Amino acid sequence: MNIELQGKLDSYIEANRERFLEELFTFLRQPSISTRNEGMHECAELLASLMRDVGIETRVMETPRHPIVYGEIDKGPDAPVVLVYGHYDVQPPEPLELWTSPPFAPEIRDRKIYGRGTSDNKAQIFIYVKTIEALRAATGDVPLSFKFLFEGEEEIGSPSLAPFVEANRDLLKADLTYYSDSHIHESGRPMIILGLKGMVYAELTARGARIDQHSMRATGVPNPAWRLVWALNSLKGPDNRVAIEGFYDDVRPLTNMERETIAKIPVDEQGLLDFFGIDKFLPGRIEDGYYFNLISEPTCNIAGIVSGYTGEGSKTVLPSVAKAKIDIRLVPDQRPEDILEKLKQHLEEKGFGDIEVEGFNFLTPSRTPIDHPALPVIVEALEEAYGREPIVYPGIGGAGPNYVFTDILRQACFVVPHATHDQANHAPDESMDLDGFFNGIRTGVRVFPRLAKTLRR
């Protein structure tokens, strides 16, 4: 990009800074809590209106749960196409008493925007609405065709996304998928994420007596809490390895290029230990590097256990039911349905076949090849916008819907986050860094003209 055009784009963004923030705040004030269907249709219509204001042809498309906001800019059959993904739904704001300011009344403090959905994901999708406006205002047009897919169910596992994409393959066909979620590196350097882990979320239920009993009967009446603890203990050992038979059979080994890229990720292990408040990291199956395992290793986590009495004071009770929720994180080429069956088979073989297993929130792992020709272009645009060299992650520990793009649409998928690592998404006082929001727009106006040349048919 020539210096004159770069200056023109940056000047437009700076001149409209306050208006961009006012419009973002309008978006943030509208609740959109997918888990309890609060404000979902209202937010979808608001987002569609904001997109139409900058010339994106937009429609709200219904799904069995919450609507998808679809938009497009068509530059003709010979133009490259980028699909921009994001989600407008947010997590519930509770506990409300832990917020410094109301969750749906955005407020700027210390160069951060505070409010529910600021970083996850409203500001990070609004970046692309303003990118379109800036490109058109400064250059007269956009450099390629765009399709926008903004869903309202990401925070509940995106149950409608895969069926929607399956049913609309032609509508969503593009050269690649590009979006912003998650956060930049803790050092402040920007990041490019090429993959996400998959997941199986499951609830395990052990049952005992018909109703809770006095704990004096524990000499003769089975306690399902103990049975559940023994079953959970069989899933993973002190060596941090998952003990389910065949669990690691389909794990795709890293390529040499992926290993080299992971080795370049800067890591302050002591700083991370201090941040987490722990003394050491768990051992790895192959090696002990924090980022190596975060990116390349699957695992099994206990998310919660409930049984009996957990209130204040004492109550001598022998519970009748015990439940545990677990999330199993997967890497390419593990399959969620296969892993769930292996979990059930493991419990059966270990003598816990009576424990009920309900699996849900299936997400397939995904990874874009590290040698994709778009990667150097995105690296260059980020470095120019941030003034710092970006870090490339072959994958991250989180799970998400990237597989619908890489597996169903057969498109490379690039995640370019702009929030900071201390964003507190899903927690009280969620925030979006002001510089991150505007750096996102500055990145957008640089990356899409470059992609137009790289992807040109």
N, C-alpha and C positions, 0 to 999 in steps of 0.2 A: 504494500500500500504506500503510495507516495505521501511525502510529508505534508503537502498542502491539503490533501483530502483528509488525512489523519487529523490535522489541526481543525479542519472544518467540522468533522464529526465530534471531536472532543469539545469544541466550543459550543456546539448545539446542546450537548448533554449538560454541560456546566450551566449554560444560560437557562435551561429548563429544570434545573435541579429541584427547586422548591415545588414546582407543579408536579413533577414526577412523584415526589414524596406525598403530596396531598392525595394524588390518585391512588397510590399504594395504600395509604391509610384508609381510604374509603373501602378498598378491598379487604384490608385486615379487620375492619370493624364488623364485617358481616360474619357471624358465626357459621361454621360449616363442619359440624361434628358428626362424622359418618357413623360412628358406633351407635348413636342414638337418633340419627336422622334429624338433626337440629340445624335448620337453615340451609339444607343442601340445595334445594331447587332455587332458592333465592340467590345463593352464592353463584350457582351455575349461570343464571341469567345475568347477574352482575358482571361476571368474568366475560361472558359473551359480548356484553355491551362495551366493555373496555377494549376488547379486541376489535370490534366493528369500528370503534372510534379511530383506530389507526389504519383502517382499510383492509382488515383481514375478513374475508367472507366466512361467516361463522354461523353455526347452528348447534342447538342443544339436542343431543340424541339420547333417548331413554334407554335404560338397561333394566334388568329385574330389580335392581336396588337404587343406585344413585346415578344421575345423568352424567354423560360424557360431553364435554365441550369440544367440538371439532371445528377447526378453522383451516383455511387454505388460501394461498396466493399462487395462482397458476401462471407461470411464465411461458407456457407452451410446451409442446412435446419434446423439444430438443434441449430444454433446460434441465440441469441437475436438480434433484429434489432432496431436501432434508426434512425429516420428520422430527419435530420437537415435542417431547413428552414432558409431563409434569402432573402434579395432583393438587387439587384445591381443597381437599378435605384435611382436617386437623385432628389432633388428639383432644380428648376432654381436658379441660383446664384444671380440674381438681388436683390437689387441695387448694382452694381459692385463698385461704388465709396465708399461704406462703408466697403469694405474688406481691411485689412491691407496688405495682400499679395494676388496675383491672386488666384481665387477659384480652378483652376485646375493645380496649381503649388504648391503642398504640401510643407509645411515648418514647421520646429520644432522651437518653441519659448517657453521658460519657461516650458519645459517638456510636452508640448502639440503639437500634430500634427494638423496644421491648413489647411483646405481645404474643398471644398464641397464633401460631402459623407464620410468624415472621420469617424464620429460616426454613421451616419445614411445612409447606413448600411454597407459600404464596409469594414472598419476595423473589424467590428464585425462579418462579415461572413468569412473574411480572417483568423480570429482566428482559424477556424475549418480546413482550408486547412493546416495550420502550425501545428495544433494539430495532424493531421494524419501523417505528416512528422516526427514529434518528436517521436510519439509512435513507428513508424516503425524503425526509426534510433536507438532508445534506447532499444527497446525490441524485434525487429525483425518482429513484426506483430501488427495488431490491435486486441483488445480483443473481438470485436463483429462485426456484419454486419452493414454497414452504407448505408443510402440513403440520397442524398442531393437534395433539391429542392430550387433553387435560382431563384426567379421571377424578372421580369422587370417592374412591374406595381403597386407596393405597394403605391407609391406616388400619384397615380391617382385612388386609391380605389380598386386595385386588380380585375378589371372586368373579366379577363380571368382565374383567379386562381380557383374559384369554379367549372366552367365547366371542366377545365383541371383535377382537382382532381376527379370529378365525373366520367370522362372518363377513368381514370387511377387508379382506386381503388386498383386493385391487384398489380400494379407496386409500389404503394406508401404504401402498407400495412406494418405496423411496430408495435413495442410494445409501443412506445411513440414518441412524437415529442419534439424536444429540439432546442432552438435557442436563439440568443442574439440580443436584440434591446432595446431601451429606455436607462435609466441611473440608476446608483446606488443611494443609499440614500444620502441626502445632508451632512450627518455626515461622509461619506466615507465608511460606512459599505456596503458590497455587499447585493444584493437583489435576491429573487426568486419571480416571478410573476406567479400566477396561473390562471388569467383570464383577459379578456379585455371587455370593454363595446361595445355594438353595436351602430349603428348610422343610422339615416335617414337624408340625406342632401336634402334640398328643396329650390326652388326659388319661391317666391311669387311675382306676378305681378298685379298691379292695373292700370287700364287705364281710361283716362278721355277724353278730347277733341281730335279731329283728329290730331292736331299739338299743339305745345306749344303756349300759349297765353300771352298777356300783363297781368300783375298781377292786373291791374285795373278791369279786368273782374272777379276777385275772388268773387265779390258779387253775381254772378249768375252762373258762370261756375264751376262745381265740380273740386276740386283739388285731384288727385289720391294719392298724397303724404300724405294728411290728412287721406284719406280713409285707406291707408296702415298702417299708425301709429295707427289708431283706431283698426284695425284688429290685429296688433302685440300686442297692449296693452291687448287684450282679451286673449292672450295665457298664460300669466304668471302674477301673482300678486306680490305686495310688500313683501308678506310672502315667496317668492321664490318657491311657489308651482306652478306646471304646471296646468293650468285650463282646459285643454282639457278633456272632459267627458270620463271617463273610462281609463285615461292615466295610472293610478297606479294599475289597476285591476290585472294584471298578474305578478307584481313584486314578485320575489321569495325572501322570508325572509331569512336573514342570519341564518346559524346554530350557535349553541352555540360555537362550536369550531372556526368558522370564526370570531365571535364577539370577542372571547378571543384573537385571533391572531391579529386582528386589534388593540385591546387595547394595545398590546405590541409594536406597531410601535412607535419609539421615535419621538416626534414632538416638535419643538421650535416655538410655534405659533407667538411669537413676532418677532422672526427672519424671519419667513415667511412673516409676515405683512410688515416688513421693506424691504424684498426682492421685494415684489410686489408693494410697495409704496402705501399701502392702510391702512385705520384705523381699519377695522374690516371685518370679514368674514360674508357671508350671512347666515341667519338662516337655519337650517335643518328641514326636514319634521318630523323626529323622534327624532333626537338629533343633537347637534351643533358641534360635533367633525369634524375637517378638514378632516382627513383621512377616518373617517366613511362615510362621504358624498361623498368624492372623489371615494371611492370604491363601495359603495352600493346604491347610489341614482341616478336615471335618471334625466335628466334636458333638458331644451330647451334654446338654445343660439341664439342670433342675431349675425350673422357673418359679416353682412354688409348691408348698405342701400344706394341706389343711386336714385336720382331724381333731375330734374331741374338743376340749375346752382350751381356749387361748386367751381368755380375758384376764382382767386384773384379779389378783388374789388366787386362791386355790379352789379346785373342784375335783374331787376324786371320782373320775369317771372312766369307764372303759368304753371307748367309742364304738359305734356300730359301722361307721363308714370312714374310710381314709382316701383322700384324693391327692394326686400329684400332677402337675403340669410340667411337661418337658419340651424343650425345643432341640431338635437335632439339625445341626448346620452341615450342609453338604457342599461338595466341590464337584467340578466336572470329572467324570461322567456318571456320578451317582444319580439314581432316580428315586424321587420321593416315595412312590408307590412300592418300589422294591424294598427300600429301607424299612418302611412301615411293616411289611410282611416279615422281614427278617427280625424286627423287634418282637412281633407276636410269636414267631417261631422260637426265638430265644427264651422268652418267658415260659412257653410251653415246655421246652426241654429242660429248663431249670426248676420245673415243678411249680410254676406260678401261672398255670394255664387258666386258673379261675379269676385272675385279675383282668378286669375289663379294659380294653384299649380302644379309645376313639381318636382317630387321626383327622386333622383338618389343617387349613392354611398350608397346602402343598405349594412349594415354590421350587422350580427347577434351577440348578446352577447355570451360570452363563459366563462366557469369556470371549472377548474380541481378540483376534490375533494381534500380537504386538508389532508385527511388521506391516500393518495396514497402511496404505499410502496417505490416509488422512491424518495420521498421528503427528508427523513432523509439522504439518500445517497448523494444527491446534496448538502444539508446543510453541511455535513461533508467535502466534497471536497472543497467547497467554503471557509470554515473556515480554512482549511489547506493551501490553496493557498494565501488567503488574510491575514491570521493571525488575523481575526476579525470575530465575530459571524454574520452570515447573517440574514437579516430581511425577513420574509415571508409575502407577500402581497396576500390575497385571490383574489384581482383584482386591477386594476388601472383605472384611469379616461379615458385613451385613448381608441380609437377603433382600431380594426385591424382584420386580417383574421384568427385568431385562431379558429373560428367556423368551418372552412373547415377541421380542424384536429379533433376537439372534436365532431362535429356533423355529418360530412360526413364520415370521416374515423373511427370515434368512438375510437380515441386515446387520452390519456392524453397529455396535452401540457404544457411544462415548459419553461418560458422565464427567462433567466439569463443574465441581462445586465452588460456591463463592461465600458460604458462611464460615465462621471461625470455629475452631475445635471446641471452644467453650460455649457453644450456642444454646445449650440446655434444652434442646428439642425434646419433647415428651415430658418436660419437667416445668415447674413454676419458673417464671422470669426467663422464658425462651427469648432469644434475641437474634437479630440480624445486624451484622456490622455495617455501618453506613458506607465505609470504603468498599466493603465487599459487594454491596448492592450496585454501586456505581462502577466498580471495576468489572462487574459482570456485564453491564451494558457496554463498557469500553471494549471488553473482550468480544462480545457479540458482533459489534460493528467491524471488527477486524477479522474474525474467523470466517464469517460467511462469504465475503468477497474472495478470500483465499480458497475456501472449499469450492466455490463456483469454478475456479480455474482448475483445481485438482480433479474434480469429478466430471468435468466437461466431457460429454460423450463424443 
